[in-house]
Amino acid sequence: MDLAVQKVPTASSQSFGSSNTAEGLQDQFMQILLTQLKYQDPMAPMEEKDFFAQMAQFTTATQVQDLNDKVSVLCDMIFQSEYSKAFLGASNLIGKEFQAEVEDGYVSGSIEGVGFVEGRLVVRSEDRLIPFENLVWIGGTNHGSEDTK
């Protein structure tokens, strides 16, 4: 099967700062403010309350953007953690017998490996990659013997 493996984003490749975004907003705000001041009517200059209202809006927008960036990084970290947990849990299935529902009925075999293909957790048995959600039964070992207790 020729399926592309999806690369999982890593939190280490990102930082909690959003200086580029915040600096870009600051530059835009300053350009707009300077343009307003340059072309304002000298007989009716900008009032202080309007100026402070714009500053407050800018500060709020910058803080919201910064929060957005931090939440995005946090979501990426949680996503990475969930991928790791699923992978670690699925690795315990290696060597177990399974039965799965596939397009043409059911298939059974022994789980030889686990992994992620196109963002989905899959098990490998012989030449088949079977999505984890298609498994309907897992148990036993690949030796065909039943566990006795």
C-alpha positions in Angstrom: 0.0 0.0 0.0 1.4 3.4 -0.9 0.1 5.8 1.7 1.9 9.0 2.7 2.8 9.3 6.4 1.6 12.5 8.0 4.3 14.5 9.8 3.2 15.5 13.3 4.0 19.1 14.3 6.4 19.4 17.2 6.0 22.0 19.9 9.7 22.6 20.0 9.7 24.1 16.5 7.5 26.9 17.8 7.9 29.4 20.6 5.5 31.1 23.0 6.4 34.5 21.7 4.4 36.2 19.0 6.8 39.1 18.5 6.6 39.0 14.7 2.8 39.3 14.8 2.7 41.8 17.6 5.4 43.9 16.0 3.6 43.8 12.7 0.4 45.0 14.4 2.3 47.8 16.2 3.9 49.0 12.9 0.5 49.0 11.2 -1.1 50.9 14.1 1.7 53.5 14.2 1.4 54.0 10.4 -2.4 54.5 10.7 -2.0 56.8 13.7 0.7 58.9 12.0 -1.4 59.1 8.8 -4.4 60.3 10.9 -2.3 62.9 12.7 -0.7 64.1 9.4 -4.0 64.6 7.6 -6.2 65.7 10.4 -8.1 68.9 10.3 -6.0 71.5 12.2 -9.2 73.2 13.2 -10.6 70.0 14.7 -7.6 67.9 16.0 -8.0 64.4 17.3 -9.3 64.5 20.9 -7.4 62.8 23.6 -10.3 60.4 24.4 -10.3 59.2 20.7 -6.6 58.7 20.8 -6.8 56.7 24.1 -9.7 54.7 22.7 -7.6 53.7 19.7 -4.7 52.8 21.9 -6.9 50.6 24.0 -8.3 48.9 21.0 -4.8 48.3 19.7 -3.6 47.0 23.0 -6.6 44.6 23.1 -6.0 43.4 19.5 -2.3 42.8 20.3 -3.1 40.8 23.5 -5.8 38.8 21.7 -3.3 37.9 18.9 -0.7 37.0 21.5 -3.2 34.8 23.3 -4.3 33.2 20.0 -0.7 32.3 19.2 -0.1 30.8 22.7 -3.3 28.8 22.5 -2.3 27.5 19.1 1.1 26.3 20.4 -0.7 24.7 23.4 -3.1 22.9 21.1 -0.2 21.6 19.1 1.5 20.3 22.2 -1.7 18.6 23.3 -2.1 17.1 19.9 1.5 15.8 20.0 0.9 14.3 23.4 -2.3 12.5 22.3 -0.4 11.1 19.3 2.3 9.8 21.6 -0.2 8.3 24.0 -2.1 6.6 21.2 1.1 5.3 19.7 2.4 4.0 23.0 -0.9 2.3 23.9 -1.1 0.7 20.4 2.4 -0.6 20.7 1.2 -3.0 23.4 -0.9 -4.7 20.7 2.1 -6.0 18.7 1.9 -9.8 18.7 -1.8 -9.9 19.5 -4.4 -11.6 17.3 -7.1 -9.4 15.8 -10.2 -9.4 13.7 -11.1 -6.3 11.7 -14.0 -5.2 9.5 -12.8 -4.3 6.0 -14.6 -3.4 2.8 -15.0 -7.0 1.6 -15.9 -8.5 5.0 -13.7 -9.4 7.9 -10.0 -10.1 8.1 -8.0 -11.7 11.0 -4.4 -12.1 11.7 -1.6 -11.1 14.0 -0.6 -7.5 14.6 3.0 -7.1 13.5 3.4 -3.3 13.9 1.5 -0.1 14.6 1.9 3.4 13.2 0.3 6.5 11.8 -0.6 6.7 8.1 -2.2 9.9 6.8 -2.9 11.0 10.4 -4.7 7.7 11.3 -3.5 5.1 13.8 -3.1 1.8 11.8 -2.0 -1.7 12.6 0.1 -3.8 10.1 -0.5 -7.4 9.5 1.3 -9.1 6.6 0.9 -6.6 3.7 -2.2 -4.9 5.1 -2.5 -1.6 6.9 -5.8 -1.6 8.9 -7.1 1.5 10.6 -7.4 1.1 14.3 -11.0 2.0 14.3 -11.8 -1.0 12.1 -10.6 -3.5 14.7 -13.5 -5.4 16.2 -11.6 -7.9 18.3 -8.1 -8.1 19.8 -6.7 -10.9 22.0 -4.5 -13.8 22.4 -1.0 -14.1 20.9 0.3 -14.9 17.5 1.3 -18.4 18.8 -2.3 -19.5 18.7 -2.3 -20.6 22.4 -4.9 -19.4 24.8 -3.8 -17.7 28.0 -4.5 -19.8 31.1 -4.9 -18.3 34.5 
